[in-house]
Amino acid sequence: MDALYTAVATANGRDGRAVSSDGQLDLALAFPTVLGGSGKGTNPEQLFAAGYAACFASAMGAVAREMKLDVKDVSVTAEVGIGKDASDGGFAIGVVMRVELPEHLEGEVGEKLVEATHAACPYSKATRGNIPFEIVIE
């Protein structure tokens, strides 16, 4: 792969900061309260969910242009869960991708669009086969 763009960010753990090299991202990080933290900051799961949802929606726009479909009213929500990995006792993540389609994309057309998007999305390619993943079309 020849990178067209490379994002660079530095973090010092879940209770610290994450900063991008251009300064556009500068966030406090904290464990969520459900995991015993203060919750006074974002966390890697939120950042991954935001990135994956944005990437999936953008990929859908590209796929829809090829299919000559209007996706301006589509909404994509990524739910990223973290929990214990039974295989090694560490932690693992899983994703549920919720895609809300307008009426004109319901049924087979929408299903094909979402399927093609999942095949094209760079985040989906990177995680395929590595994490539990589910698509819910709403």
C-alpha positions as a Markdown table, in Angstrom:
| # | Residue | x | y | z |
|---|---|---|---|---|
| 1 | Met | 0.0 | 0.0 | 0.0 |
| 2 | Asp | 1.2 | 3.5 | -0.9 |
| 3 | Ala | -0.2 | 5.8 | 1.8 |
| 4 | Leu | -2.0 | 8.9 | 0.5 |
| 5 | Tyr | -2.2 | 10.3 | 4.0 |
| 6 | Thr | -0.8 | 9.2 | 7.4 |
| 7 | Ala | -2.5 | 10.2 | 10.6 |
| 8 | Val | -0.1 | 10.5 | 13.5 |
| 9 | Ala | -1.2 | 10.6 | 17.2 |
| 10 | Thr | 0.6 | 10.0 | 20.5 |
| 11 | Ala | -1.1 | 8.8 | 23.7 |
| 12 | Asn | 0.3 | 7.9 | 27.1 |
| 13 | Gly | -2.4 | 5.5 | 28.3 |
| 14 | Arg | -6.1 | 5.4 | 29.2 |
| 15 | Asp | -5.6 | 8.0 | 31.9 |
| 16 | Gly | -3.7 | 10.7 | 30.0 |
| 17 | Arg | -4.0 | 12.5 | 26.7 |
| 18 | Ala | -4.1 | 11.7 | 23.0 |
| 19 | Val | -2.7 | 14.4 | 20.7 |
| 20 | Ser | -2.4 | 14.4 | 16.9 |
| 21 | Ser | 0.8 | 15.6 | 15.2 |
| 22 | Asp | -1.1 | 18.6 | 13.7 |
| 23 | Gly | -2.8 | 19.5 | 17.0 |
| 24 | Gln | -6.3 | 19.1 | 15.6 |
| 25 | Leu | -6.9 | 16.3 | 18.1 |
| 26 | Asp | -6.0 | 16.9 | 21.8 |
| 27 | Leu | -8.2 | 14.9 | 24.2 |
| 28 | Ala | -8.1 | 13.9 | 27.8 |
| 29 | Leu | -8.4 | 10.1 | 28.1 |
| 30 | Ala | -10.0 | 8.3 | 31.0 |
| 31 | Phe | -11.4 | 4.9 | 31.8 |
| 32 | Pro | -15.2 | 4.8 | 31.6 |
| 33 | Thr | -16.9 | 4.7 | 35.0 |
| 34 | Val | -18.2 | 1.2 | 34.3 |
| 35 | Leu | -14.5 | 0.0 | 34.1 |
| 36 | Gly | -13.7 | 1.8 | 37.4 |
| 37 | Gly | -12.5 | 5.1 | 35.9 |
| 38 | Ser | -13.5 | 8.7 | 36.4 |
| 39 | Gly | -15.1 | 8.9 | 33.0 |
| 40 | Lys | -13.7 | 12.5 | 32.7 |
| 41 | Gly | -12.3 | 12.0 | 29.3 |
| 42 | Thr | -12.9 | 10.0 | 26.1 |
| 43 | Asn | -11.6 | 6.5 | 25.7 |
| 44 | Pro | -10.1 | 4.4 | 22.9 |
| 45 | Glu | -13.4 | 2.6 | 22.2 |
| 46 | Gln | -15.2 | 5.9 | 21.6 |
| 47 | Leu | -12.4 | 7.0 | 19.3 |
| 48 | Phe | -12.5 | 3.8 | 17.4 |
| 49 | Ala | -16.3 | 3.9 | 17.2 |
| 50 | Ala | -16.2 | 7.4 | 15.8 |
| 51 | Gly | -13.5 | 6.6 | 13.3 |
| 52 | Tyr | -15.2 | 3.4 | 12.1 |
| 53 | Ala | -18.6 | 5.0 | 11.8 |
| 54 | Ala | -17.2 | 7.9 | 9.8 |
| 55 | Cys | -15.1 | 5.6 | 7.5 |
| 56 | Phe | -18.1 | 3.2 | 6.9 |
| 57 | Ala | -20.3 | 6.2 | 6.0 |
| 58 | Ser | -17.7 | 7.6 | 3.6 |
| 59 | Ala | -17.2 | 4.2 | 2.0 |
| 60 | Met | -21.0 | 3.9 | 1.6 |
| 61 | Gly | -21.0 | 7.2 | -0.2 |
| 62 | Ala | -18.4 | 6.0 | -2.6 |
| 63 | Val | -20.2 | 2.6 | -3.2 |
| 64 | Ala | -23.5 | 4.4 | -3.6 |
| 65 | Arg | -22.1 | 6.7 | -6.3 |
| 66 | Glu | -21.1 | 3.6 | -8.2 |
| 67 | Met | -24.5 | 2.1 | -7.7 |
| 68 | Lys | -26.2 | 5.4 | -8.5 |
| 69 | Leu | -28.0 | 5.5 | -5.2 |
| 70 | Asp | -28.8 | 8.5 | -2.9 |
| 71 | Val | -27.4 | 8.0 | 0.6 |
| 72 | Lys | -27.7 | 11.5 | 1.9 |
| 73 | Asp | -30.2 | 10.4 | 4.6 |
| 74 | Val | -28.3 | 7.4 | 5.8 |
| 75 | Ser | -27.0 | 7.3 | 9.3 |
| 76 | Val | -24.2 | 5.0 | 10.6 |
| 77 | Thr | -23.6 | 4.2 | 14.2 |
| 78 | Ala | -20.7 | 2.0 | 15.4 |
| 79 | Glu | -21.0 | 0.4 | 18.9 |
| 80 | Val | -17.6 | -0.8 | 20.1 |
| 81 | Gly | -17.7 | -3.0 | 23.1 |
| 82 | Ile | -14.7 | -4.1 | 25.2 |
| 83 | Gly | -14.6 | -7.2 | 27.4 |
| 84 | Lys | -12.5 | -10.1 | 28.6 |
| 85 | Asp | -11.1 | -12.3 | 25.9 |
| 86 | Ala | -11.8 | -15.9 | 27.0 |
| 87 | Ser | -8.9 | -17.2 | 24.9 |
| 88 | Asp | -6.1 | -15.4 | 26.7 |
| 89 | Gly | -7.6 | -13.6 | 29.7 |
| 90 | Gly | -6.8 | -10.2 | 28.3 |
| 91 | Phe | -9.2 | -7.8 | 26.7 |
| 92 | Ala | -10.9 | -7.8 | 23.2 |
| 93 | Ile | -13.3 | -5.6 | 21.3 |
| 94 | Gly | -16.3 | -6.3 | 19.2 |
| 95 | Val | -18.3 | -4.1 | 16.9 |
| 96 | Val | -22.0 | -3.7 | 16.1 |
| 97 | Met | -22.5 | -1.5 | 13.0 |
| 98 | Arg | -26.0 | 0.0 | 12.9 |
| 99 | Val | -27.0 | 1.4 | 9.5 |
| 100 | Glu | -30.2 | 3.4 | 9.3 |
| 101 | Leu | -31.5 | 3.5 | 5.8 |
| 102 | Pro | -34.3 | 5.7 | 4.4 |
| 103 | Glu | -37.4 | 4.1 | 2.8 |
| 104 | His | -36.1 | 4.1 | -0.7 |
| 105 | Leu | -33.1 | 1.9 | 0.3 |
| 106 | Glu | -35.0 | -0.6 | 2.3 |
| 107 | Gly | -34.9 | -4.3 | 1.3 |
| 108 | Glu | -32.6 | -6.0 | -1.2 |
| 109 | Val | -31.1 | -2.7 | -2.6 |
| 110 | Gly | -30.1 | -1.5 | 0.9 |
| 111 | Glu | -28.7 | -4.9 | 1.9 |
| 112 | Lys | -26.5 | -5.0 | -1.2 |
| 113 | Leu | -25.4 | -1.5 | -0.6 |
| 114 | Val | -24.4 | -2.3 | 3.0 |
| 115 | Glu | -22.7 | -5.6 | 2.0 |
| 116 | Ala | -20.7 | -3.8 | -0.7 |
| 117 | Thr | -19.8 | -1.0 | 1.8 |
| 118 | His | -18.5 | -3.6 | 4.3 |
| 119 | Ala | -16.4 | -5.1 | 1.6 |
| 120 | Ala | -14.9 | -1.7 | 0.6 |
| 121 | Cys | -14.5 | 0.1 | 4.0 |
| 122 | Pro | -10.8 | 0.3 | 5.1 |
| 123 | Tyr | -11.7 | -0.3 | 8.7 |
| 124 | Ser | -13.8 | -3.3 | 7.8 |
| 125 | Lys | -10.9 | -4.7 | 5.8 |
| 126 | Ala | -8.5 | -4.1 | 8.7 |
| 127 | Thr | -10.7 | -5.8 | 11.2 |
| 128 | Arg | -12.3 | -8.6 | 9.1 |
| 129 | Gly | -11.9 | -11.9 | 10.8 |
| 130 | Asn | -10.1 | -10.3 | 13.8 |
| 131 | Ile | -13.0 | -9.2 | 15.9 |
| 132 | Pro | -16.7 | -10.1 | 16.4 |
| 133 | Phe | -18.6 | -8.0 | 14.0 |
| 134 | Glu | -22.4 | -7.6 | 13.3 |
| 135 | Ile | -24.3 | -5.3 | 10.9 |
| 136 | Val | -27.8 | -4.3 | 11.9 |
| 137 | Ile | -29.9 | -2.6 | 9.2 |
| 138 | Glu | -32.6 | -0.4 | 10.6 |
